[in-house]
């Protein structure tokens, strides 16, 4: 769950998977197991780790769009 196949299994190579947006790798090989990003973080997929949302107020800016599991906050 949370992963998608990017290369099917062939005689000469194993199947390759990667995590979908909103998920991050949690097992080996990378992309074989994916966990949902925790609240306050996001991942755009492709086996990217979950990153914290930008804290707009820290930079003295207002939040134009709240962050989600797949996108950073927009200041």
Residue frames relative to the residue before (quaternion, step in Angstrom):
aa qw qx qy qz dx dy dz
X 1.0000 0.0000 0.0000 0.0000 0.00 0.00 0.00
X 0.7811 0.3027 -0.2333 0.4937 3.57 -0.89 0.90
X 0.7067 0.3957 -0.2782 0.5164 3.58 1.24 -0.04
X 0.1638 -0.7659 0.6133 0.1017 3.53 -1.29 0.41
X 0.5026 -0.6533 0.4808 0.2989 3.54 -1.10 0.72
X 0.1343 -0.7934 0.5889 0.0745 3.58 -0.91 0.92
X 0.7787 0.0725 -0.0590 0.6204 3.58 1.27 -0.30
X 0.3705 -0.7512 0.4974 0.2258 3.60 -0.62 1.07
X 0.6159 -0.5284 0.4353 0.3897 3.52 -1.31 0.36
X 0.0331 -0.7762 0.6296 0.0008 3.55 -1.02 0.88
X 0.7006 -0.4580 0.3232 0.4415 3.57 -1.22 0.20
X 0.7726 0.3765 -0.1830 0.4774 3.57 0.98 -0.85
X 0.8077 0.1629 -0.0931 0.5590 3.62 1.19 -0.14
X 0.5368 -0.6250 0.4741 0.3106 3.52 -1.23 0.59
X 0.6082 -0.5126 0.4580 0.3968 3.50 -1.35 0.25
X 0.1633 -0.7724 0.6049 0.1044 3.60 -1.09 0.71
X 0.0806 -0.7863 0.6123 0.0179 3.52 -1.00 0.91
X 0.1068 -0.7638 0.6283 0.1021 3.52 -1.29 0.29
X 0.5624 -0.6097 0.4442 0.3387 3.52 -1.24 0.48
X 0.4536 -0.6619 0.5294 0.2755 3.53 -1.14 0.75
X 0.6756 -0.4575 0.3775 0.4379 3.56 -1.31 0.25
X 0.7617 0.3281 -0.2701 0.4890 3.56 -0.99 0.90
X 0.7147 0.3481 -0.2197 0.5655 3.56 1.35 -0.03
X 0.1576 -0.7744 0.6059 0.0917 3.59 -1.25 0.48
X 0.6247 -0.5618 0.3835 0.3835 3.60 -1.15 0.59
X 0.0206 -0.8003 0.5992 0.0043 3.56 -1.03 0.81
X 0.7650 0.2723 -0.1777 0.5560 3.59 1.24 0.20
X 0.3856 -0.6811 0.5630 0.2655 3.54 -1.34 0.10
X 0.4896 -0.2220 -0.8402 0.0716 1.53 -1.89 1.60
X 0.6887 -0.5028 0.3361 0.4000 3.52 -1.24 0.61
X 0.7889 0.2918 -0.2356 0.4868 3.55 -0.89 0.97
X 0.5606 0.6087 -0.4009 0.3931 3.59 1.22 -0.23
X 0.7627 0.1062 -0.0773 0.6333 3.57 1.20 -0.57
X 0.0453 -0.8067 0.5890 -0.0173 3.56 -0.88 0.95
X 0.1945 -0.7683 0.6018 0.0988 3.55 -1.06 0.83
X 0.5580 -0.6014 0.4580 0.3423 3.55 -1.13 0.71
X 0.5091 -0.6316 0.4865 0.3244 3.59 -1.03 0.77
X 0.4679 -0.6772 0.4813 0.3013 3.61 -0.94 0.81
X 0.6767 -0.4744 0.3709 0.4236 3.57 -1.26 0.42
X 0.7766 0.3142 -0.2546 0.4830 3.57 -0.96 0.91
X 0.7187 0.3486 -0.2350 0.5538 3.57 1.32 0.08
X 0.1501 -0.7832 0.5978 0.0820 3.57 -1.31 0.32
X 0.0639 -0.7517 0.6531 0.0653 3.53 -1.36 0.34
X 0.3463 -0.7463 0.5327 0.1984 3.57 -0.95 0.86
X 0.6182 -0.5624 0.3359 0.4344 3.59 1.28 0.10
X 0.6718 0.5101 -0.3559 0.4023 3.54 -1.28 -0.24
X 0.6290 -0.5696 0.3061 0.4316 3.58 1.13 0.73
X 0.3389 0.7162 -0.5176 0.3229 3.56 1.18 0.62
X 0.4537 -0.6641 0.5152 0.2959 3.60 -1.02 0.76
X 0.5724 -0.5731 0.4555 0.3694 3.56 -1.23 0.47
X 0.1529 -0.7833 0.6006 0.0481 3.55 -0.94 0.98
X 0.5144 -0.6349 0.4589 0.3490 3.62 -1.04 0.63
X 0.5568 -0.5850 0.4676 0.3593 3.55 -1.18 0.62
X 0.5426 -0.5879 0.4849 0.3534 3.57 -1.16 0.57
X 0.3023 -0.7280 0.5902 0.1742 3.57 -0.97 0.94
X 0.2780 -0.8145 0.4873 0.1475 3.59 0.07 1.31
X 0.6568 0.5248 -0.3271 0.4316 3.61 0.92 -0.84
X 0.5602 0.5959 -0.3824 0.4300 3.61 1.16 -0.53
X 0.7280 0.3906 -0.2118 0.5221 3.57 1.11 -0.73
X 0.5357 -0.6497 0.3895 0.3732 3.59 1.28 0.20
X 0.5682 0.5757 -0.3826 0.4465 3.57 1.20 0.52
X 0.4302 -0.6692 0.5285 0.2962 3.55 -1.25 0.29
X 0.5006 -0.6482 0.4906 0.2975 3.55 -1.22 0.56
X 0.2518 -0.7767 0.5642 0.1228 3.57 -0.69 1.14
X 0.7787 0.0137 0.0069 0.6273 3.57 1.13 -0.71
X 0.4396 -0.6967 0.5041 0.2593 3.56 -0.82 1.01
X 0.5438 -0.6108 0.4659 0.3380 3.55 -1.19 0.54
X 0.1623 -0.7532 0.6282 0.1083 3.55 -1.31 0.38
X 0.7122 -0.4233 0.3180 0.4610 3.60 -1.24 -0.10
X 0.7667 0.3656 -0.1832 0.4950 3.60 1.18 -0.55
X 0.7890 0.2358 -0.1261 0.5531 3.62 1.23 -0.25
X 0.5063 -0.6276 0.5080 0.3028 3.53 -1.21 0.67
X 0.5898 -0.5239 0.4601 0.4074 3.56 -1.29 0.29
X 0.2774 -0.7458 0.5833 0.1632 3.56 -1.15 0.64
X 0.2438 -0.7901 0.5519 0.1083 3.55 -0.72 1.15
